[in-house]
Amino acid sequence: MWKRTARGRELHFYLAGINNQNFLMRDRETGSWWQQVTGRAIAGELAGSALELMPNDELTFALWKSETPQGHGLVLAPVSGHEKDYDKKWEEEVAKYPVPLTFPGQGLKDRDVILGVEIGGQARAFPLAKVRGESPVEDKIGGVPVALVTGPDGESVRVFRSQLNGLDIELYRDAQNDGKSNGQSDGQRPEWRLVDSQGNTWNFAGCATSGPAADQCLEKINFLKDYWFDWKNYNPRTTVYSH
């Protein structure tokens, strides 16, 4: 998600083409061409300009509602006359097309989905399957401690700076409260949470719900959910998480 201003001008964008299976946008004000994946103008009056990356979440609707029960959001409805298109398995259809670029040798297939994080000029790809299987995944990028966390729905992911008041913290899944029913007679899942060695408990929003850090929140880190071949193409010096 990008802020729609560049060089002090508010811009309006439309889809103008596809390059390497990545959207190319144009702005109506200057006709400049922009890359979706980098937010940079590659041709036109604004060539060389970069849009500002905005914090955003990719969550299941159920999780969003649970976090913002009183919240109001714009829910997009199917376009009339095209309802059947929304039932198509687009990921399976796209996978039939050959990738325009390939980068073998780093343990990932071209279409493996990764979470790309860039901090201080250093880029790292985290295989989504590994993050979901090992959450929370902790690492350091550009000297910054980070934690990649899978939410209670098992699908949504967030990345946090695992540092509080200047001190690194280690996060763990609560072994006594791991999201399973644990034989509860009512069949209800216990509340999802993380814990740390300082006696704090944390929710998926990255905020401490109890302990010495209660009501404090960790800084969210922006990331890009992308195919490996695409991330590698635009981040040629990227490393891959493999712990």
Secondary structure as UniProt FT lines:
FT   STRAND          5..6
FT   TURN            7..8
FT   STRAND          9..10
FT   STRAND          13..19
FT   TURN            20..21
FT   STRAND          22..27
FT   TURN            28..30
FT   STRAND          33..35
FT   TURN            36..38
FT   STRAND          40..43
FT   TURN            45..48
FT   HELIX           61..67
FT   TURN            69..70
FT   TURN            80..81
FT   HELIX           83..87
FT   HELIX           90..94
FT   TURN            95..96
FT   TURN            110..111
FT   STRAND          113..119
FT   TURN            120..121
FT   STRAND          122..127
FT   HELIX           128..134
FT   STRAND          137..141
FT   TURN            142..143
FT   STRAND          144..150
FT   TURN            152..153
FT   STRAND          157..161
FT   STRAND          163..164
FT   TURN            165..166
FT   STRAND          167..168
FT   STRAND          171..173
FT   TURN            175..176
FT   TURN            182..183
FT   TURN            185..186
FT   STRAND          194..196
FT   TURN            197..198
FT   STRAND          201..202
FT   TURN            204..205
FT   STRAND          207..210
FT   TURN            212..215
FT   STRAND          224..227
FT   HELIX           228..234
FT   TURN            236..237
FT   STRAND          239..240
//
